[in-house]
Amino acid sequence: VRRAVTEGLRIWTSRPYFKDNPDEAIKRIATLKEDSSEYVRKSVGNALRDISKKSPKLIKEELDSWDIKSKEIQQVYKLASKFIK
């Protein structure tokens, strides 16, 4: 179910509300960054990476707010920051 949240939002640009409010999609997806499931964390990183293509500043702001000491968050951070300069 948790992974369904991130996978459902991965096509966020086809959902009018999230297309107009990407910060809401980011907020919902990012809450799962420390999930116990590696599959969920990968999905979170990939979803945030997808959003970063259209909204890099918002993703950078989100990633900058994270404490990346845990390996779980580092995994998501690495995936999500791929296109961030």
Secondary structure, 3 states (H helix, E strand, C coil): CHHHHHHHHHCHHHCHHHHHCHHHHHHHHHCCCCCCCHHHHHHHHHHHHHHHCCCHHHHHHHHHCCCCCCHHHHHHHHHHCCCCC
